[in-house]
Amino acid sequence: MTPRPVYRPAAPAPADAVVWPERFGTRFVVFVDTEEEFDWRAPLRRDGHGVSAIAALPEAHRRFAEHGVPLTLMVDYPVATDPGAIASIQQVLADGRSAVGTQLHPWVNPPFDEVVNPANSYAGNLPESLEAAKLDRLTSAISRAFGTQPLAYRAGRYGIGPNTLRLLATRGYRIDSSMRARYCYAADGGPDFGAIGNTAFRTGPDHALVEVPLTTVHTGLLRRGGEPLYRAAARIPRGRGLLSRTRLLGRIALTPEDMTLDAALEAIAVALGEGLRLLTFAFHSPSLVPGHTPYVRDAADLAAFYRWWTVVLADLARRGVAAASLDTVIAAAGLPATVARR
């Protein structure tokens, strides 16, 4: 079988970078991959999942709201079609600032016309007609469940493909957050974001979309070597681990999942020092209940998860970096706030 070509989004042109208005200041946004629970160690399957962890979202939201932080919930199909999960999310949306977006997990999102395998878990690898059909089913389910048209999208597993941005633009989406800056999933059949940095940029047909990458920062004494050096280290046995342990070079995404608190605080300082105006944080909703992800295995891990956020949010406040709602980001980027019907 001929290997599937790796999708590598090109680096945006400097002119495509979003120029945030002065009044926007420096902000951060928190995306929550609001999804079903499944066994992260087992092969993906269409059944055998649950959505019980969604019930923990209102309590998590309360903790964030105490710091003035709205959540953008990127909802997938099992969540958008479960009455209990819908009710929990509606409690979060009652604050008037939090929002729902779309997250496509193709293996649990009808129509089910593809084989379940690693490559097909990246929606952008699917035939365009099937990716479009799954996106339409999910968008409609979210609109019915919450009475609002979703304007932000994330491909599950960051699985964007060559047709995705066009499909989103024609359906009225405004924000895409499928690109995880500086990460590569090619070994598993996914995309390579090696050319993508942290700056939000205009993309898609007629620049109708704004890409908001998950912020990923190189830290350490050799950080100016950046992604080329980090990738070169992967060709040396335990090379990346050695660079990290000696604090010469690390790659830190802004998430409490597998990223230590000290590393995150350093990454925030570096990102702000480089002039980044919008920082993007993320976590998975199943991490709110012990035992559903490898990041939160027990009560101690959950306490550490919340402590991570308490310290990080206090650090951002000390630095004058305010939380932004999805509506605020869309307005500051100069995008229409309503959907033009097809």
C-alpha positions as a LaTeX table, in Angstrom:
\begin{tabular}{lrrr}
\hline
Residue & $x$ (\AA) & $y$ (\AA) & $z$ (\AA) \\
\hline
Met1 & 0.00 & 0.00 & 0.00 \\
Thr2 & 1.29 & 3.46 & $-0.90$ \\
Pro3 & 1.97 & 5.47 & 2.27 \\
Arg4 & $-0.47$ & 8.28 & 2.88 \\
Pro5 & 1.20 & 11.68 & 2.34 \\
Val6 & 1.75 & 13.64 & 5.54 \\
Tyr7 & $-0.24$ & 16.83 & 5.77 \\
Arg8 & 2.11 & 19.69 & 6.64 \\
Pro9 & 0.43 & 23.10 & 6.94 \\
Ala10 & 2.71 & 25.78 & 5.60 \\
Ala11 & 4.04 & 28.53 & 7.82 \\
Pro12 & 1.75 & 31.55 & 7.61 \\
Ala13 & 3.00 & 34.63 & 5.82 \\
Pro14 & 3.94 & 37.48 & 8.18 \\
Ala15 & 1.12 & 39.56 & 6.71 \\
Asp16 & $-1.40$ & 36.92 & 7.81 \\
Ala17 & $-0.62$ & 37.30 & 11.52 \\
Val18 & $-3.52$ & 38.70 & 13.51 \\
Val19 & $-2.77$ & 42.21 & 14.74 \\
Trp20 & $-4.70$ & 42.46 & 17.97 \\
Pro21 & $-6.06$ & 45.95 & 18.77 \\
Glu22 & $-4.35$ & 47.81 & 21.58 \\
Arg23 & $-7.46$ & 47.61 & 23.76 \\
Phe24 & $-7.28$ & 43.80 & 23.58 \\
Gly25 & $-4.09$ & 43.86 & 25.62 \\
Thr26 & $-2.46$ & 40.49 & 26.26 \\
Arg27 & $-4.97$ & 37.72 & 26.83 \\
Phe28 & $-5.34$ & 34.00 & 27.29 \\
Val29 & $-8.10$ & 31.54 & 26.39 \\
Val30 & $-8.87$ & 28.13 & 27.89 \\
Phe31 & $-10.15$ & 25.40 & 25.57 \\
Val32 & $-11.58$ & 22.21 & 27.04 \\
Asp33 & $-11.63$ & 19.11 & 24.83 \\
Thr34 & $-15.11$ & 18.12 & 26.01 \\
Glu35 & $-15.27$ & 14.48 & 25.05 \\
Glu36 & $-16.16$ & 10.92 & 25.95 \\
Glu37 & $-14.08$ & 8.77 & 28.28 \\
Phe38 & $-12.23$ & 5.85 & 26.73 \\
Asp39 & $-9.22$ & 3.68 & 27.42 \\
Trp40 & $-6.23$ & 5.70 & 26.23 \\
Arg41 & $-4.04$ & 2.56 & 26.23 \\
Ala42 & $-6.31$ & 0.49 & 23.98 \\
Pro43 & $-7.02$ & 0.72 & 20.26 \\
Leu44 & $-9.78$ & 3.15 & 19.38 \\
Arg45 & $-13.29$ & 1.72 & 19.02 \\
Arg46 & $-16.75$ & 3.04 & 18.27 \\
Asp47 & $-18.33$ & 1.67 & 21.47 \\
Gly48 & $-17.32$ & 1.11 & 25.08 \\
His49 & $-17.13$ & 4.78 & 26.03 \\
Gly50 & $-19.03$ & 6.94 & 28.52 \\
Val51 & $-19.63$ & 10.61 & 29.26 \\
Ser52 & $-19.96$ & 10.50 & 33.05 \\
Ala53 & $-17.01$ & 12.87 & 33.61 \\
Ile54 & $-18.97$ & 15.72 & 32.02 \\
Ala55 & $-20.87$ & 15.94 & 35.31 \\
Ala56 & $-17.67$ & 17.35 & 36.85 \\
Leu57 & $-17.62$ & 20.33 & 34.47 \\
Pro58 & $-19.83$ & 22.67 & 36.54 \\
Glu59 & $-17.55$ & 22.32 & 39.56 \\
Ala60 & $-14.47$ & 22.88 & 37.39 \\
His61 & $-16.14$ & 25.90 & 35.84 \\
Arg62 & $-16.89$ & 27.29 & 39.30 \\
Arg63 & $-13.17$ & 27.15 & 40.14 \\
Phe64 & $-12.25$ & 28.95 & 36.91 \\
Ala65 & $-15.04$ & 31.50 & 37.36 \\
Glu66 & $-13.58$ & 32.45 & 40.74 \\
His67 & $-10.60$ & 33.74 & 38.74 \\
Gly68 & $-12.81$ & 35.41 & 36.10 \\
Val69 & $-11.98$ & 32.76 & 33.49 \\
Pro70 & $-14.62$ & 31.58 & 30.98 \\
Leu71 & $-14.24$ & 28.19 & 29.30 \\
Thr72 & $-14.58$ & 27.32 & 25.63 \\
Leu73 & $-15.92$ & 23.77 & 25.53 \\
Met74 & $-14.99$ & 21.91 & 22.34 \\
Val75 & $-17.82$ & 19.37 & 22.30 \\
Asp76 & $-17.78$ & 16.08 & 20.42 \\
Tyr77 & $-20.66$ & 13.88 & 19.22 \\
Pro78 & $-21.15$ & 11.52 & 22.21 \\
Val79 & $-21.31$ & 14.54 & 24.51 \\
Ala80 & $-23.57$ & 16.61 & 22.24 \\
Thr81 & $-26.14$ & 13.80 & 22.07 \\
Asp82 & $-26.28$ & 12.80 & 25.74 \\
Pro83 & $-29.03$ & 14.53 & 27.79 \\
Gly84 & $-27.09$ & 14.46 & 31.06 \\
Ala85 & $-23.95$ & 15.88 & 29.46 \\
Ile86 & $-25.98$ & 18.58 & 27.73 \\
Ala87 & $-27.53$ & 19.60 & 31.05 \\
Ser88 & $-24.11$ & 19.87 & 32.72 \\
Ile89 & $-22.76$ & 22.01 & 29.90 \\
Gln90 & $-25.80$ & 24.27 & 30.00 \\
Gln91 & $-24.91$ & 25.05 & 33.61 \\
Val92 & $-21.50$ & 26.27 & 32.43 \\
Leu93 & $-22.98$ & 28.35 & 29.60 \\
Ala94 & $-25.28$ & 30.12 & 32.03 \\
Asp95 & $-22.41$ & 32.46 & 32.95 \\
Gly96 & $-22.95$ & 34.27 & 29.63 \\
Arg97 & $-19.23$ & 34.18 & 28.79 \\
Ser98 & $-18.35$ & 30.52 & 28.31 \\
Ala99 & $-19.04$ & 29.00 & 24.90 \\
Val100 & $-19.36$ & 25.75 & 23.02 \\
Gly101 & $-17.29$ & 24.83 & 20.00 \\
Thr102 & $-16.92$ & 21.67 & 17.96 \\
Gln103 & $-14.48$ & 18.79 & 18.37 \\
Leu104 & $-14.61$ & 15.99 & 15.81 \\
His105 & $-13.66$ & 12.48 & 16.95 \\
Pro106 & $-14.37$ & 10.61 & 13.71 \\
Trp107 & $-14.39$ & 7.14 & 15.25 \\
Val108 & $-17.47$ & 7.96 & 17.39 \\
Asn109 & $-19.10$ & 10.49 & 15.03 \\
Pro110 & $-21.52$ & 9.25 & 12.34 \\
Pro111 & $-21.73$ & 8.48 & 9.52 \\
Phe112 & $-19.57$ & 5.42 & 10.12 \\
Asp113 & $-18.28$ & 4.70 & 6.63 \\
Glu114 & $-14.58$ & 4.28 & 7.44 \\
Val115 & $-12.48$ & 1.58 & 9.06 \\
Val116 & $-11.44$ & 2.44 & 12.62 \\
Asn117 & $-7.66$ & 2.66 & 12.60 \\
Pro118 & $-5.00$ & 5.19 & 13.66 \\
Ala119 & $-4.83$ & 7.02 & 10.32 \\
Asn120 & $-8.61$ & 7.42 & 10.12 \\
Ser121 & $-8.72$ & 8.83 & 13.66 \\
Tyr122 & $-7.38$ & 12.03 & 12.08 \\
Ala123 & $-10.50$ & 13.42 & 10.40 \\
Gly124 & $-8.46$ & 15.30 & 7.83 \\
Asn125 & $-7.29$ & 11.99 & 6.37 \\
Leu126 & $-10.82$ & 10.96 & 5.45 \\
Pro127 & $-12.31$ & 11.50 & 2.00 \\
Glu128 & $-13.60$ & 15.05 & 1.77 \\
Ser129 & $-17.23$ & 13.94 & 1.48 \\
Leu130 & $-17.00$ & 11.83 & 4.64 \\
Glu131 & $-15.18$ & 14.51 & 6.65 \\
Ala132 & $-17.89$ & 16.96 & 5.55 \\
Ala133 & $-20.71$ & 14.59 & 6.47 \\
Lys134 & $-19.29$ & 13.99 & 9.94 \\
Leu135 & $-18.76$ & 17.71 & 10.47 \\
Asp136 & $-22.35$ & 18.43 & 9.43 \\
Arg137 & $-23.78$ & 15.80 & 11.78 \\
Leu138 & $-21.75$ & 17.17 & 14.68 \\
Thr139 & $-22.49$ & 20.84 & 13.96 \\
Ser140 & $-26.21$ & 20.10 & 13.77 \\
Ala141 & $-26.12$ & 18.09 & 17.01 \\
Ile142 & $-24.42$ & 20.94 & 18.88 \\
Ser143 & $-26.81$ & 23.52 & 17.44 \\
Arg144 & $-29.82$ & 21.44 & 18.55 \\
Ala145 & $-28.40$ & 20.73 & 22.00 \\
Phe146 & $-27.38$ & 24.27 & 22.92 \\
Gly147 & $-29.42$ & 26.52 & 20.64 \\
Thr148 & $-26.35$ & 28.18 & 19.16 \\
Gln149 & $-24.26$ & 27.76 & 16.05 \\
Pro150 & $-20.70$ & 26.73 & 17.00 \\
Leu151 & $-18.06$ & 29.11 & 15.67 \\
Ala152 & $-14.86$ & 27.37 & 16.84 \\
Tyr153 & $-13.53$ & 24.00 & 15.73 \\
Arg154 & $-10.86$ & 21.56 & 16.81 \\
Ala155 & $-10.10$ & 18.34 & 15.00 \\
Gly156 & $-9.74$ & 15.57 & 17.56 \\
Arg157 & $-6.12$ & 14.47 & 17.85 \\
Tyr158 & $-5.35$ & 17.75 & 16.03 \\
Gly159 & $-6.26$ & 15.84 & 12.87 \\
Ile160 & $-6.68$ & 18.67 & 10.41 \\
Gly161 & $-6.25$ & 17.89 & 6.71 \\
Pro162 & $-6.05$ & 19.57 & 3.31 \\
Asn163 & $-9.84$ & 20.04 & 3.02 \\
Thr164 & $-10.67$ & 21.00 & 6.59 \\
Leu165 & $-10.31$ & 24.77 & 6.51 \\
Arg166 & $-12.44$ & 25.07 & 3.40 \\
Leu167 & $-15.14$ & 22.87 & 4.93 \\
Leu168 & $-15.14$ & 25.01 & 8.06 \\
Ala169 & $-15.29$ & 28.31 & 6.19 \\
Thr170 & $-18.26$ & 27.25 & 4.07 \\
Arg171 & $-20.13$ & 26.30 & 7.26 \\
Gly172 & $-19.60$ & 29.64 & 8.98 \\
Tyr173 & $-16.88$ & 28.70 & 11.44 \\
Arg174 & $-14.66$ & 31.57 & 12.54 \\
Ile175 & $-11.92$ & 29.99 & 14.67 \\
Asp176 & $-9.88$ & 26.84 & 14.13 \\
Ser177 & $-7.71$ & 25.49 & 16.94 \\
Ser178 & $-6.59$ & 22.24 & 15.32 \\
Met179 & $-2.94$ & 23.13 & 14.96 \\
Arg180 & $-0.75$ & 22.19 & 17.91 \\
Ala181 & 2.24 & 24.43 & 17.36 \\
Arg182 & 5.53 & 22.60 & 16.75 \\
Tyr183 & 4.13 & 19.07 & 17.23 \\
Cys184 & 4.30 & 16.24 & 14.72 \\
Tyr185 & 1.91 & 13.27 & 14.52 \\
Ala186 & 3.25 & 11.87 & 11.25 \\
Ala187 & 4.45 & 8.62 & 12.85 \\
Asp188 & 0.81 & 7.75 & 13.57 \\
Gly189 & $-0.53$ & 8.98 & 10.24 \\
Gly190 & $-1.37$ & 12.48 & 11.44 \\
Pro191 & $-0.24$ & 15.98 & 10.45 \\
Asp192 & 3.07 & 17.72 & 11.05 \\
Phe193 & 2.86 & 21.21 & 12.56 \\
Gly194 & 6.59 & 21.86 & 12.55 \\
Ala195 & 6.13 & 25.07 & 10.53 \\
Ile196 & 3.40 & 26.44 & 12.81 \\
Gly197 & 4.30 & 28.83 & 15.61 \\
Asn198 & 2.21 & 30.35 & 18.36 \\
Thr199 & 0.92 & 33.50 & 16.68 \\
Ala200 & $-2.74$ & 33.50 & 15.64 \\
Phe201 & $-3.10$ & 33.96 & 11.89 \\
Arg202 & $-5.70$ & 34.35 & 9.17 \\
Thr203 & $-6.21$ & 31.30 & 7.01 \\
Gly204 & $-8.66$ & 29.39 & 4.86 \\
Pro205 & $-10.55$ & 30.63 & 1.80 \\
Asp206 & $-10.52$ & 34.43 & 1.64 \\
His207 & $-8.85$ & 34.41 & 5.08 \\
Ala208 & $-12.29$ & 33.77 & 6.57 \\
Leu209 & $-10.83$ & 31.86 & 9.53 \\
Val210 & $-8.39$ & 32.64 & 12.29 \\
Glu211 & $-6.09$ & 29.83 & 13.41 \\
Val212 & $-5.43$ & 29.86 & 17.15 \\
Pro213 & $-2.69$ & 27.29 & 17.76 \\
Leu214 & $-2.24$ & 25.60 & 21.11 \\
Thr215 & 0.66 & 27.56 & 22.58 \\
Thr216 & 3.88 & 25.53 & 22.67 \\
Val217 & 7.11 & 27.13 & 23.82 \\
His218 & 10.75 & 26.08 & 23.64 \\
Thr219 & 12.53 & 26.74 & 26.91 \\
Gly220 & 16.10 & 26.38 & 28.16 \\
Leu221 & 19.51 & 27.76 & 27.30 \\
Leu222 & 19.32 & 26.43 & 23.73 \\
Arg223 & 15.74 & 27.52 & 23.07 \\
Arg224 & 16.78 & 29.76 & 20.21 \\
Gly225 & 17.69 & 26.56 & 18.37 \\
Gly226 & 13.96 & 25.92 & 18.43 \\
Glu227 & 12.17 & 23.20 & 16.54 \\
Pro228 & 15.07 & 22.20 & 14.22 \\
Leu229 & 17.28 & 21.43 & 17.21 \\
Tyr230 & 14.45 & 19.71 & 19.08 \\
Arg231 & 13.74 & 17.45 & 16.10 \\
Ala232 & 17.42 & 16.71 & 15.60 \\
Ala233 & 17.62 & 15.59 & 19.23 \\
Ala234 & 14.94 & 12.97 & 18.51 \\
Arg235 & 17.41 & 11.17 & 16.25 \\
Ile236 & 19.73 & 10.57 & 19.22 \\
Pro237 & 18.72 & 7.89 & 21.73 \\
Arg238 & 17.17 & 9.68 & 24.73 \\
Gly239 & 18.42 & 12.95 & 23.23 \\
Arg240 & 15.32 & 14.98 & 24.07 \\
Gly241 & 15.23 & 13.65 & 27.61 \\
Leu242 & 18.87 & 14.62 & 28.14 \\
Leu243 & 18.27 & 18.15 & 26.87 \\
Ser244 & 15.23 & 18.48 & 29.12 \\
Arg245 & 16.88 & 17.13 & 32.26 \\
Thr246 & 19.85 & 19.45 & 31.82 \\
Arg247 & 17.48 & 22.38 & 31.15 \\
Leu248 & 19.12 & 23.04 & 27.81 \\
Leu249 & 16.02 & 22.63 & 25.67 \\
Gly250 & 12.41 & 21.73 & 26.41 \\
Arg251 & 9.13 & 21.89 & 24.54 \\
Ile252 & 6.26 & 22.97 & 26.77 \\
Ala253 & 2.61 & 23.14 & 25.76 \\
Leu254 & 0.29 & 25.21 & 27.95 \\
Thr255 & $-1.65$ & 22.37 & 29.55 \\
Pro256 & $-1.55$ & 20.76 & 32.99 \\
Glu257 & $-1.52$ & 17.37 & 31.30 \\
Asp258 & 2.04 & 16.04 & 31.32 \\
Met259 & 3.50 & 19.54 & 31.75 \\
Thr260 & 4.92 & 20.41 & 35.15 \\
Leu261 & 3.99 & 23.61 & 36.93 \\
Asp262 & 7.54 & 24.98 & 36.92 \\
Ala263 & 7.86 & 24.28 & 33.19 \\
Ala264 & 4.54 & 25.99 & 32.47 \\
Leu265 & 5.51 & 29.10 & 34.42 \\
Glu266 & 8.78 & 29.29 & 32.50 \\
Ala267 & 6.94 & 28.81 & 29.21 \\
Ile268 & 4.52 & 31.63 & 30.05 \\
Ala269 & 7.44 & 33.94 & 30.82 \\
Val270 & 9.14 & 33.03 & 27.54 \\
Ala271 & 5.97 & 33.43 & 25.47 \\
Leu272 & 5.26 & 36.85 & 26.93 \\
Gly273 & 8.88 & 37.85 & 26.53 \\
Glu274 & 8.60 & 36.99 & 22.84 \\
Gly275 & 5.62 & 39.33 & 22.56 \\
Leu276 & 2.82 & 36.76 & 22.19 \\
Arg277 & $-0.52$ & 38.57 & 22.65 \\
Leu278 & $-2.84$ & 35.54 & 22.92 \\
Leu279 & $-1.87$ & 32.46 & 24.93 \\
Thr280 & $-3.89$ & 29.29 & 24.41 \\
Phe281 & $-4.37$ & 26.72 & 27.18 \\
Ala282 & $-6.16$ & 23.38 & 26.94 \\
Phe283 & $-7.09$ & 20.22 & 28.83 \\
His284 & $-9.37$ & 17.17 & 28.36 \\
Ser285 & $-12.67$ & 17.01 & 30.25 \\
Pro286 & $-12.11$ & 13.37 & 31.35 \\
Ser287 & $-9.14$ & 14.61 & 33.39 \\
Leu288 & $-11.66$ & 16.16 & 35.79 \\
Val289 & $-12.40$ & 12.71 & 37.22 \\
Pro290 & $-9.59$ & 10.37 & 38.35 \\
Gly291 & $-8.98$ & 7.28 & 36.29 \\
His292 & $-10.07$ & 8.42 & 32.85 \\
Thr293 & $-6.79$ & 9.82 & 31.50 \\
Pro294 & $-3.13$ & 9.03 & 32.18 \\
Tyr295 & $-2.73$ & 12.57 & 33.52 \\
Val296 & $-5.18$ & 12.26 & 36.43 \\
Arg297 & $-5.05$ & 8.73 & 37.82 \\
Asp298 & $-6.13$ & 9.35 & 41.42 \\
Ala299 & $-7.25$ & 11.99 & 43.90 \\
Ala300 & $-3.71$ & 13.25 & 44.41 \\
Asp301 & $-3.33$ & 13.83 & 40.68 \\
Leu302 & $-6.62$ & 15.73 & 40.60 \\
Ala303 & $-5.49$ & 17.94 & 43.48 \\
Ala304 & $-2.24$ & 18.61 & 41.59 \\
Phe305 & $-4.25$ & 19.40 & 38.44 \\
Tyr306 & $-6.23$ & 22.08 & 40.26 \\
Arg307 & $-3.15$ & 23.41 & 42.04 \\
Trp308 & $-1.46$ & 23.80 & 38.62 \\
Trp309 & $-4.34$ & 26.00 & 37.51 \\
Thr310 & $-4.45$ & 28.01 & 40.74 \\
Val311 & $-0.78$ & 28.93 & 40.49 \\
Val312 & $-0.84$ & 29.53 & 36.73 \\
Leu313 & $-3.91$ & 31.76 & 36.88 \\
Ala314 & $-2.37$ & 33.76 & 39.74 \\
Asp315 & 0.82 & 34.17 & 37.71 \\
Leu316 & $-1.13$ & 35.40 & 34.68 \\
Ala317 & $-3.05$ & 37.88 & 36.84 \\
Arg318 & 0.21 & 39.14 & 38.35 \\
Arg319 & 1.53 & 39.73 & 34.84 \\
Gly320 & $-1.62$ & 41.58 & 33.77 \\
Val321 & $-2.72$ & 38.86 & 31.33 \\
Ala322 & $-6.53$ & 38.68 & 31.37 \\
Ala323 & $-8.81$ & 35.84 & 30.35 \\
Ala324 & $-10.69$ & 36.15 & 27.06 \\
Ser325 & $-13.98$ & 34.60 & 26.05 \\
Leu326 & $-14.40$ & 33.12 & 22.59 \\
Asp327 & $-16.66$ & 36.06 & 21.66 \\
Thr328 & $-13.94$ & 38.50 & 22.73 \\
Val329 & $-11.35$ & 36.75 & 20.56 \\
Ile330 & $-13.67$ & 36.69 & 17.54 \\
Ala331 & $-14.51$ & 40.39 & 17.92 \\
Ala332 & $-10.87$ & 41.44 & 18.47 \\
Ala333 & $-9.85$ & 39.53 & 15.34 \\
Gly334 & $-12.40$ & 41.51 & 13.35 \\
Leu335 & $-14.46$ & 38.44 & 12.42 \\
Pro336 & $-18.26$ & 38.43 & 12.02 \\
Ala337 & $-19.99$ & 37.18 & 15.17 \\
Thr338 & $-22.88$ & 35.53 & 13.33 \\
Val339 & $-23.05$ & 32.81 & 10.73 \\
Ala340 & $-24.00$ & 33.55 & 7.14 \\
Arg341 & $-26.27$ & 30.71 & 6.08 \\
Arg342 & $-25.36$ & 28.69 & 3.05 \\
\hline
\end{tabular}
